[in-house]
Amino acid sequence: MSKHFVRPDVQAFLDFLNAQPGPKMHELSAAEARGMMIAMGPIAEEDIGEIAVIRDLSIPGPAGQIPARLYDSRENRGAGPVMVFYHGGGFVIGDIDVYGPYCAEVARQLDMPVISIEYRLAPEHRFPAAAVDCEAATRWIAGSPSELGIEVTGLVTSGDSAGGNLTIVTTMALRDNPAAVPVLVQHPIYPVVSDSNDWQSMRDFADGFLLTRDSMDYFHAAYAADADDYRGAPIKFSQEGMPPSLVTTASLDPLRDQGQAYVEALKAAGVHVQHRSADGNIHGHITLRKAIPSSKDDVAGNLAALKAMLAETMAEA
């Protein structure tokens, strides 16, 4: 670990994490792995904090109702853009409760409603169930249905890790078959874009940095994505016509090189893209703000850049 810059608070968290006894995530059942992530929440992540609105939604989807949760810093909201957020967790773990504190912080910092989507998880629901749910939910939100109670003028798509993949593939789906309102900006956070683990960052950070090669293999096997489908490996497919994009990575993340390759794919396609790297930080840091206090600055910097990109995009519209 010494050849890579590691922030002191990151090192302290990794020392704590790697000293814990018991089985690793990839050695657990899906239900047990989900329980492990839920248990880590109060230890590692900030509290949800003060926010005017937290409201559960039920969105019609092709396989049944899709749970979602709305966060808003204002009780009364005029017409405007909405962020749709897709949580991480390898398509196997994670839920809207775990990501509640982050979504509330986004709603406060952007002064924008955030709607977090509870898509179906693998292995009970394999590829492309998660992507199908996220696209259906996003189209429903774009239509400003009466049940939502908000007039939506545009979308910001965002999510981390597996949710970064869902951000990109949902945005691609709405690029090719537009919804009622456009995607103004996409913000994938340390996204999964490839079916391959043959990346230098995967070799460098295969073990000991929270996300491991073994856990990635576990997630891949559970979701069973089709690499010949754009939803399985979006980097293999054209990114032309995608909206302005803010892509964030972490320098100690096995997925770092995938994210950087996606930035280059966007550039090659002529898309306006900004890349922010959390140097010295690890995968998952947006929900580790209590365990890694410096992550608060990463999140604030990302959201400030996103706010500026969105303002520029809306001014040009």
N, C-alpha and C positions, 0 to 999 in steps of 0.2 A: 504493500500500500504506500510505501514511502516515496515511490517514484512519481506519484500523482499528487497534486495539491489537494489536500483535504482540509476543509475549514475545522477549527477546533470544536465547534459545537456538533458538527457532523461526525467527527472522530469519536466524540464522547457518546453520541447516540449509537454508533456502530459498535463500539466496545460493549455497551450495555446489551445491545441486541444479540451480538454474536456470543455473549456469555450465557445466554438463556438456555437452560436444559430443555430436553424434550424433543419430540419429532419436528422436522422441518415441514414447511407448508406442503411441499410436493409429496410428502409421505402421508398426508391426511386425506380423508374423504372431502368432497366438495362442501358438505355441510359443516364439517369440522374446520375447514379452511376459512369459511365465511365467519364462523364464530371467532376464530383467531383475529381476523381483521376488525370485527366489531369490538372485541375486547381491547384491542390496541388503541381505539379511538380516544377514550377519555385520557389515556396516558400521553398520547402523542400529539393530539390536535387541540386547537383552541376551542373554547366554548362558542356557542352559536351567536351570542351577543344580542344586543337590542336591534330589533327590526320590526317595522310596522305591520307587515303582512307575512304570514306563513299559512298557506292554504293548500290542502290536498285536492288533486284533480283526478278524474277518471276519464281516460281518453279512449275512444273506440279504435280498436285495431283489428287486423285481419284474423288474429288468433284469440280475440277476446279483449277485455278492457286492459289498458295500459296505465298503471298508476303513475302519477307525476306529482310534483310539489312546486308551488309558486312561492317565490320570495320577492318582496318588494319593500323598498325603504320608504315608500309613500302609501298612505291609505287610499288616496285618490290619485289616479294616474290618467293623464291625457293620452292621446294617440302618440305612438312612437315605436322604436325598435324594441325587441325582446331577445334576450339570450336564451337559447336552448342548450342545456348542458347534459352531456352523456358521461356517466361516471366510469372510472377505471376499475381494474380488478381482473384483467385477463379474460374477460367474458365469463368468468366463473364466480368471482367474489365481488364484494362491494355492493352498496345500495344507496338510496337517497338519504338515509339517516347518517351514514358515515360521511357523506359529502355535504351535509347540511351546513356546517360551519363555513366551509369554503364558499358555497353558493350564496349564503347570507352576506359574506364579505364582498363578493363580486357585486351583489345588488346594491350594497352601500357605496362602494367605491365608484361604480359606473353610474349610479343613480338610474338604474334600469331594472325592469323585472327580469328575474331569472327563473326558468322552469326546468327542473331536474327530472329526467326521465328514468323510470324503473323498468328497464327492458328485461326480457326473459334471459335467463342465465343457462350456460352449459354446465355439466354435460346433459342435464335434463332436456335442454333445448339447444341443439347444435346449430352451427352455421346453416343458413344466414338469419336465424331467428332474431338475434340482437339488432342486426341492421334493418330488418323488415320493420321491427317495432319502432326504431328510432326514426326511420323515414316516415312512417304513418303518423307518429306523434307530431313530428315537425310540420307535416302538411296540415294537420288539424289545427295546430297553433297558428300557422300562417293565415288560415281562413278566418281568424277572429270570431270563433263561434260564441254564441251568447253565454254558454257555460263558462267560458274563460273570463268574460267580463272586462276585457281589455281590447282596444283597437290596435292591432299590430300593423305597423307600416313597413317593417323590415326585420330580418333575422340576423342574429349573430350566433353562429354555431361554435360550440366549444366542448372540450372534454380532454381527459388525460389518459395516456397509456392505451388500453383497449378503447376507452372513450375518445382518444385522439384518432384512432382508426375510424370510429363511428362518426366523428366530426367530418372527416375527409370524405367518407363514402356517402354520407347523407348529403353533403354539399355537392358531390359529383352527381348524385341522383337528381337533385333540384336544379343543377345546371342543365342537365339533359332533358328534364321534364319539369319545367318551372312550377313552383307552388303559387299560391295567390299573391304572395309578396316575395321579393328577392332576398337571397342571402347577401348581406352587405359586406360582411367580413367573416372569415373563419379563423379560429384560434385553437389549433391542435397543440396539446401540451405533451411533450415526450411521447409522440405517437408510435404505434405499431403500424408499419406500412408494408412490411415484407413477410413472406413465409419462411425466409432463410435466417438461420442463426450465424451465417458465415460473415461476421463483421468483426473488425479489430476490437471495438469496444466490448463486444460480447466475450471475446477472449480475455481482455484486460480485466473485466469486472464480473467474471463468471461466478464468483463466490465471494461472500463477505461484504457486499454492498447493498443489502436488503433484497433487491430483485436479483435472482440467480439464473444461471443457465438451466438448472434443473426445474425451477419453477416455470420458466418460459416453455420448456418442453411439456410440462404438466398442463399448462394452459392451452398450448397448441393442440395437444392430444384431445383435450376435453371439447374444444370448440370445433375442431376438425374443419377448418376453413378450406375452401377450394381456391387454390392459387391461380386458377385460370379464370376466376371471377373477380371483377374489379373490387368487390367488397372483401375479398380475401387478401389481396395483395395490391392495393391501389397504386403503388409506385410503378407497377408494370404497365399502367394505363395512362392515357393522355391527361395532362393537367391543363390543357389549353382552355381558356374561358372561365377559369376558376376566379373567385372574387379575391380582393386583397386579403393577404394571409399573414398572420403573426404566428410563427412557429417557435416554440420554446423547447430547449433541451437542457440536460444536466451533464456536466463533464464526467461524472463518475457513474454514469448510467449504462448498463449493457445495451440499451436502445439508442444511445447517443448518435451513433453513426447512421442508423436508420433515419432519424429525424433530420440530420444534416443532409443526407442524400435526398430527402424529400424537399428540403429547401432548394437544392440545386435543380431538382426536377421542375419545381415551380418557376424558378428563374429561366430555365431553358424554354419553358412554355410561354414566357413573356408575362407572367403574373407578377404583380407588385407584391413583394414579400419582404418581411422583416424577420430576422432570426435573433433571438435572445438566448444566451447560454447562462445557466446558473453554475458558474465555475466553482468547483470544490464542493458541489452538492450532489445528492443522489436521486435516483428515481423515487417518485412518490412524495416529494417534498412539499407539494402544495397542501397536503393534509397532514403534515408533520410539524406544524408551526409552533407547537408547544415544546416538542422534543428538540427541534432545531430552530431556535428563535430567529436566526438569520434568514430563514425561509420567508419570513414576513416581508423582508425587503425585496426578495425575488417576486413574490406575488404582487406587491404594490408596484414594482417596476413594470411587470407584465401588464397589469391593468391600466397603468398610465399610458403605456405604449398603445394598448388596444383602444383606449378612449380617444387618443389622438388620431389613430388610423381610421376609426369610425367617423370622427368629426370631418376628416378630410374627404372620406368617401361620400358622406351625406352632402357636403358642400359642393361636390362635383356632380351630384345627381341632378 
